[in-house]
Amino acid sequence: MHLIEIIEYIIDIEHSAFFYTPKIYKNGKSILFKKPVVTITAKNRTEFFSNLKSINSILEKGLTGYGLINYETGYLLEEKLIPLFKESHESILTFHFFEKDQIQYFGNDEINYSDVKDVLSNENFSVSNFHLNTPEEIYKKNIEKIRDYIKEGDTYQINYTVKGKFEFSGSIKSLFLNLIFNQSAEYSALINTGEGFIISISPELFFDVKGKSINAKPMKGTIKRGLTTEEDKIKVQTLLNSKKDKAENIMIVDLLRNDLGRISEFNSVKVASKFDIEKYESLFQMTSKVEAELKEKNFEEIIKNIPNGIYYLAVAYIVWKAAHFYFVRFRDIEKKVCDVDGIKKKIDDEIGPVLVKINSTSDRIARYIITKDSLNPAFFSTFAKEVLTESGAKNFIDNSFAFLSSKIEERNPKSTLDIQQLAISVVFDLVDTEAFSKVKDFVYNNPKYKEQGIDMPIIINIAALYFRDEYFKKHPELKEADLK
């Protein structure tokens, strides 16, 4: 079948979709969904959870389909974030299911590209008036808020994004072809929603379920390609040596390990590989791989128990009871006005309330640790002491004390508050070491900790506060002078 023919079919038929894998990916498969026989939608919390059960039932009957889950649905999966969810007339979940004769699969060599060149040579579309939805002044204020939250230890990382809007006119077909042939993203899609079009050009796999095996490939760490082969080699090494990029990568890996641990068999969550480098036309991306064995293959439970990921979840397709979820970079390409983030409804630009509530780590830490200020030792609950010892975190700090202390002194702290913040920072710098990995493995595979909600942010904070107190025991003069 000709690629042009497939695209034209999608443009003409409502609720059809094409999930495309470029030829460069070995054993790649593309899928054309034609006319659905069942459609499931949800517009509020009650419908969302009820329809997750309906989707499970449909999958049990052997139907195959694809679906869309809006970013804001993530609010429904975290109790503290539910007040931020705003109902509207639009669906937060839409899934379409198809009979076998309405699905067509294509291997790498089964799509004909012979007529693509003519379309690409005539760019029959235009993009104009690109602008961000957030003024520079507000953007800078929000960045300062984020820095304050990080300094206070309320969060380690916030993915702060803004919307890019632009006017679009011309051929959807020409736009889609230009996108997929300029970046060979493995997870690409063109979807006709009936009201507009969704275009996905994404290199990132959220997770993949085959049988009872679940695999995730988080992507954090990016660098621009070089102009020559030698420059490419330097760029790859620069990315591999970047503490910042590796720290971000490990954070998302740990987040997914924690989430997968909720629904996986004991001791089955493993990091299959770390810091792999993927090459694309214009950049290099750093990825890692996490794998686990599910307790049961249940679509509803997977969605309900991975709240940290659903903020990025946009497009999914389910094939023979295997679920593939894609991050999306371009969404809802309308014929007149396009919103790159692809969320049609207007979202309140005030980020303040979200930042306050988005990370409940400090609230959970408070259940196990009481510390009045940076001058007083932390009071650890009995359970916190048990965690500190059992997990090996205390032993890790004791064995690494000299090294951690030297790292604090290198940064020339000016106050006891600086030392408290640096304690967390220098401990976090070592979370990717083999020694600390043993601590993480113990925590993730301990059912008792799962029940108590103990995860890596809590472990790191407990370890860091223990280190801080031990540091002050060795340097009592610092507390007395408060480094003034």
C-alpha positions in Angstrom: 0.0 0.0 0.0 1.3 3.5 -0.8 2.1 5.8 2.1 0.3 8.6 0.4 -2.8 6.5 0.1 -2.7 5.6 3.8 -2.4 9.3 4.8 -5.2 10.4 2.5 -7.4 7.7 4.0 -6.8 9.0 7.5 -7.6 12.6 6.4 -10.9 11.4 4.9 -12.2 9.0 7.6 -13.1 10.2 11.1 -11.5 8.2 14.0 -9.1 6.4 11.8 -5.4 6.4 12.8 -2.0 5.4 11.4 0.8 4.4 13.8 4.0 4.6 11.8 7.5 3.2 12.4 10.2 4.3 10.0 12.1 1.7 8.0 15.3 2.3 9.8 14.0 0.3 12.8 14.6 -3.4 12.5 11.4 -5.5 12.6 9.4 -2.3 12.8 5.6 -2.5 12.3 3.1 0.1 11.3 -0.6 -0.1 11.9 -3.7 1.4 10.1 -6.9 1.6 12.1 -9.9 2.1 9.9 -13.5 2.3 11.2 -14.1 1.6 14.9 -17.0 -0.6 16.2 -16.8 0.6 19.8 -15.9 4.0 21.3 -15.3 4.7 25.0 -15.2 8.2 26.3 -15.0 9.9 29.7 -15.4 13.5 30.7 -15.2 13.3 34.5 -13.6 11.4 37.4 -16.5 8.9 37.7 -16.6 8.1 34.0 -12.8 7.8 33.9 -12.5 5.1 36.5 -15.7 3.3 35.3 -14.5 3.3 31.7 -11.1 1.9 32.6 -13.0 -1.2 33.7 -14.9 -1.2 30.4 -11.7 -1.1 28.5 -10.4 -4.1 30.4 -13.6 -6.0 29.5 -13.2 -5.1 25.8 -9.6 -6.2 25.7 -10.6 -9.5 27.3 -13.0 -10.0 24.3 -10.0 -9.7 21.9 -10.8 -6.3 20.3 -7.8 -4.1 19.4 -7.7 -0.3 19.5 -6.0 2.9 20.2 -6.8 5.7 22.7 -6.1 9.2 24.0 -5.7 10.2 27.6 -5.3 13.9 28.3 -2.5 15.2 30.4 -4.8 16.6 33.1 -6.1 13.1 33.8 -3.0 12.7 36.0 -4.6 14.9 38.6 -7.2 12.2 39.2 -4.5 9.6 40.1 -3.0 11.6 43.0 -5.4 12.3 45.8 -3.8 15.7 46.6 -4.0 16.8 43.0 -7.7 16.0 42.5 -8.7 19.6 43.5 -6.7 20.9 40.5 -8.7 18.8 38.0 -11.2 21.0 36.2 -14.1 19.3 34.4 -15.1 20.6 30.9 -17.2 19.5 28.0 -14.3 17.8 26.4 -13.3 14.2 26.9 -10.3 13.3 29.1 -10.2 9.8 27.8 -11.2 8.4 24.4 -10.6 4.9 23.1 -11.6 3.4 19.8 -11.8 -0.4 19.2 -11.8 -2.2 15.9 -12.7 -5.6 14.4 -9.8 -7.5 12.9 -10.8 -6.7 9.3 -10.6 -3.0 10.2 -6.9 -3.2 11.1 -4.1 -3.5 8.7 -0.5 -4.2 9.7 2.6 -3.3 7.6 6.1 -4.7 7.9 9.1 -2.5 7.1 9.0 -3.4 3.4 5.3 -3.4 2.9 4.8 0.3 2.5 5.4 1.9 -0.9 7.2 5.2 -0.8 7.4 5.8 -4.5 5.1 8.9 -4.6 6.4 10.6 -1.5 9.2 12.6 -3.2 6.7 14.6 -5.2 4.8 15.7 -2.2 8.0 16.5 -0.2 9.3 18.6 -3.0 6.2 20.8 -3.0 5.8 22.0 0.6 2.1 22.7 0.4 1.6 24.2 3.9 2.7 27.1 6.0 3.3 27.7 9.6 3.3 31.3 10.8 2.9 33.6 13.8 4.6 31.3 16.2 4.5 32.5 19.8 4.5 31.2 23.4 1.4 31.5 25.6 3.4 32.8 28.6 5.0 36.3 28.6 8.7 36.5 29.4 8.2 38.2 32.7 5.8 35.5 34.0 8.1 32.8 32.7 11.1 34.2 34.6 9.0 34.6 37.8 7.9 30.9 37.6 11.5 29.8 37.1 12.4 31.7 40.3 9.5 29.9 42.1 10.8 26.6 40.9 14.4 27.4 42.1 13.0 28.3 45.5 11.1 25.0 45.8 14.3 23.1 44.9 16.3 25.1 47.4 13.8 24.4 50.2 13.9 20.7 49.4 10.2 20.5 48.3 11.2 18.9 45.0 14.2 17.7 43.0 13.0 18.5 39.6 10.0 20.2 37.8 9.4 19.9 34.1 8.2 23.4 33.5 6.7 23.8 30.0 4.9 26.4 28.1 2.7 26.2 25.0 3.9 27.2 21.6 1.0 28.3 19.3 1.0 29.1 15.6 -1.2 29.4 12.7 -1.3 26.6 10.2 -2.7 26.5 6.7 -2.3 24.0 3.8 -2.0 20.3 3.5 -2.0 18.0 6.5 -0.5 15.3 4.3 2.5 17.5 3.3 3.1 18.5 7.0 3.0 15.0 8.3 5.4 13.7 5.6 7.8 16.6 6.2 7.8 15.8 9.9 8.4 12.0 9.6 11.2 12.4 7.0 13.0 15.1 8.9 13.2 13.2 12.2 13.1 9.4 12.3 11.1 9.2 15.5 10.2 5.6 16.2 6.7 6.4 17.6 4.9 8.5 15.0 1.2 8.8 14.4 -1.5 10.6 12.4 -5.0 10.5 14.0 -8.3 11.9 12.7 -10.3 12.9 15.9 -13.3 14.0 13.9 -12.7 17.6 15.0 -9.1 17.9 14.0 -5.9 16.0 13.6 -3.3 14.7 16.1 0.3 14.3 14.9 2.8 12.5 17.0 6.5 12.6 16.2 8.1 11.1 19.3 11.3 9.1 19.9 10.2 8.1 23.4 8.5 4.9 24.6 6.7 5.3 27.9 6.0 1.6 28.4 5.4 -1.6 26.5 3.5 -4.6 27.7 4.0 -8.1 26.2 2.5 -11.0 28.1 3.2 -10.1 31.7 6.5 -8.4 30.9 6.4 -4.6 31.1 9.3 -2.5 29.8 9.9 1.3 30.0 12.5 3.4 28.2 12.7 6.8 29.9 14.5 9.5 27.9 16.4 12.3 29.6 19.5 14.0 28.3 19.9 15.7 25.0 22.7 17.2 23.0 22.9 18.6 19.4 24.6 16.6 16.8 28.0 17.7 15.5 28.8 18.7 11.9 31.3 15.8 11.4 31.8 12.2 12.6 34.6 13.4 14.9 32.3 16.1 16.4 29.6 13.5 16.9 32.0 11.4 18.9 32.9 14.4 21.1 29.2 15.3 21.5 28.3 11.7 22.7 31.2 11.7 25.2 30.1 15.1 26.4 26.6 13.8 27.0 27.9 10.7 28.8 30.0 12.9 31.1 27.3 15.3 31.9 26.4 15.1 35.6 23.3 17.1 35.1 21.9 15.0 32.2 22.7 11.7 34.0 21.1 12.9 37.2 17.9 13.8 35.3 18.0 10.4 33.6 18.4 8.6 36.9 15.6 10.6 38.5 13.1 9.5 35.8 14.4 5.9 36.0 13.9 5.9 39.8 10.4 7.4 39.4 9.4 4.6 37.0 11.0 1.9 39.1 8.9 3.1 42.0 5.7 3.2 40.0 6.3 -0.2 38.3 7.1 -1.7 41.8 3.4 -1.1 42.7 2.1 -3.5 40.1 5.0 -5.9 39.6 6.1 -9.1 41.2 8.4 -8.9 44.1 12.1 -8.5 43.1 11.3 -8.3 39.4 11.9 -4.6 38.8 15.3 -4.2 37.1 17.3 -1.5 35.3 18.2 -3.4 32.1 20.6 -0.7 30.9 21.6 2.9 31.8 22.7 5.9 29.7 22.2 4.4 26.2 22.7 7.0 23.5 20.3 7.1 20.6 21.2 9.0 17.4 18.7 11.1 15.4 19.1 13.5 12.5 19.8 16.6 14.6 20.5 15.4 18.1 21.6 12.6 20.5 19.3 11.4 23.2 20.2 9.5 26.4 17.8 6.7 27.4 17.7 3.9 30.0 15.6 0.7 30.2 13.6 -0.5 33.1 11.8 -3.9 33.0 9.6 -5.9 35.4 7.1 -8.7 35.6 3.5 -7.7 36.2 1.5 -9.4 39.0 -1.4 -9.5 36.6 -1.9 -8.0 33.1 -4.6 -5.5 33.8 -4.9 -2.2 31.8 -6.9 -0.5 34.6 -4.3 -1.2 37.3 -1.4 -0.1 35.0 -3.0 3.3 34.4 -4.1 3.8 38.0 -0.7 3.0 39.5 1.6 5.0 37.2 0.5 8.6 38.1 3.9 10.0 37.6 3.9 9.1 33.9 0.4 10.0 32.9 1.2 13.7 32.9 3.1 12.9 29.7 0.7 10.3 28.4 -1.0 11.3 25.2 -1.4 8.5 22.7 -1.8 4.8 23.2 -2.6 1.8 21.1 -3.4 -1.7 22.3 -2.6 -4.6 20.0 -3.5 -8.2 21.0 -3.6 -7.2 24.7 -0.2 -5.5 24.5 -0.2 -1.8 25.4 2.2 0.7 23.9 2.2 4.3 25.2 3.8 7.2 23.4 5.0 10.6 24.4 3.8 13.2 22.0 5.6 16.2 20.7 3.1 17.6 18.3 -0.6 17.3 18.9 -4.0 18.6 17.5 -2.9 20.1 14.2 -5.9 22.2 13.4 -6.6 23.7 9.9 -6.3 27.2 11.2 -4.8 27.5 14.7 -2.4 24.8 16.1 -1.5 24.2 19.7 1.8 22.3 19.8 1.1 20.8 23.2 -2.2 19.5 21.8 -4.4 20.3 24.7 -7.4 22.1 23.2 -9.0 23.4 26.3 -7.6 26.6 27.8 -5.6 25.8 30.9 -5.1 28.4 33.7 -1.6 29.8 33.2 -1.1 30.3 36.9 1.6 27.7 37.7 1.9 28.7 41.4 -0.8 26.4 42.9 0.4 23.5 40.8 4.0 23.9 42.0 2.8 24.0 45.6 0.9 20.7 45.3 2.7 18.9 42.5 5.2 17.3 44.8 4.0 15.8 48.0 7.4 14.4 49.0 7.9 16.8 51.8 4.6 15.9 53.3 5.4 12.2 53.2 8.9 12.8 54.7 7.2 14.6 57.6 5.6 11.4 58.6 9.1 9.9 59.4 11.3 12.9 60.3 10.9 16.0 62.4 13.5 18.7 62.1 12.8 22.2 63.4 15.5 24.0 61.5 19.0 23.6 60.1 20.7 24.0 63.5 18.9 21.2 65.3 19.4 17.4 64.7 16.6 15.6 62.9 14.3 13.5 65.1 13.8 10.2 63.3 10.8 8.0 64.0 11.4 4.4 64.9 10.3 3.4 61.4 12.7 5.9 59.8 15.6 4.6 61.9 14.6 1.1 60.8 14.5 2.2 57.1 17.9 3.9 57.5 19.5 0.8 58.9 17.7 -2.0 57.0 18.1 -0.4 53.5 21.8 0.1 53.9 21.5 3.9 53.6 23.2 4.5 57.0 26.0 2.1 56.1 26.4 3.9 52.8 26.6 7.3 54.5 29.1 6.0 57.1 31.3 4.5 54.4 31.1 7.6 52.2 31.4 10.2 54.9 34.8 11.5 54.1 34.1 11.8 50.4 30.7 13.5 51.0 32.3 15.9 53.5 34.9 16.9 51.0 32.2 17.6 48.4 30.5 20.0 50.8 33.7 21.8 51.7 34.5 22.1 47.9 31.4 24.3 47.6 32.4 26.7 50.3 29.1 26.9 52.3 28.3 30.2 53.9 25.6 29.1 56.4 24.2 26.1 58.1 21.3 26.3 55.7 23.8 25.9 52.9 25.1 22.8 54.5 21.6 21.3 54.9 20.9 21.9 51.2 24.3 20.7 50.1 23.9 17.5 52.2 20.9 16.5 50.0 22.8 17.6 46.9 26.0 15.6 47.5 24.0 12.5 48.6 21.9 12.7 45.4 25.1 13.0 43.3 25.9 9.4 44.4 22.6 7.7 43.8 23.8 6.3 40.6 26.8 4.5 42.2 26.9 0.8 42.6 26.9 1.1 46.4 23.7 3.2 46.5 22.1 1.1 43.8 22.0 -1.7 46.4 20.0 0.6 48.7 17.6 1.4 45.9 17.1 -2.3 45.0 16.4 -3.1 48.6 13.8 -0.4 48.9 12.0 -1.1 45.6 11.8 -4.8 46.3 10.6 -4.6 49.9 6.8 -5.0 50.2 6.8 -3.4 53.6 8.2 -0.2 52.2 5.7 -0.2 49.3 2.9 -0.4 51.8 4.3 2.6 53.7 4.8 4.7 50.6 8.6 4.7 51.1 10.4 5.7 47.8 13.7 7.1 46.8 12.9 10.8 47.6 12.2 9.8 51.1 15.2 7.6 51.4 17.5 10.3 50.0 16.1 12.9 52.4 16.5 10.5 55.4 20.0 9.7 54.3 20.9 13.3 53.7 19.6 14.4 57.1 21.5 11.6 58.8 24.6 12.8 57.0 24.0 16.4 57.9 23.7 15.6 61.6 26.8 13.4 61.5 28.7 16.2 59.7 27.7 18.7 62.5 28.8 16.2 65.1 32.3 16.2 63.5 32.2 20.1 63.2 30.4 21.5 66.3 32.2 24.8 65.8 30.2 25.4 62.6 26.8 25.3 64.4 28.1 27.6 67.1 29.3 30.3 64.7 26.6 29.6 62.1 29.4 30.3 59.6 29.0 34.0 60.0 
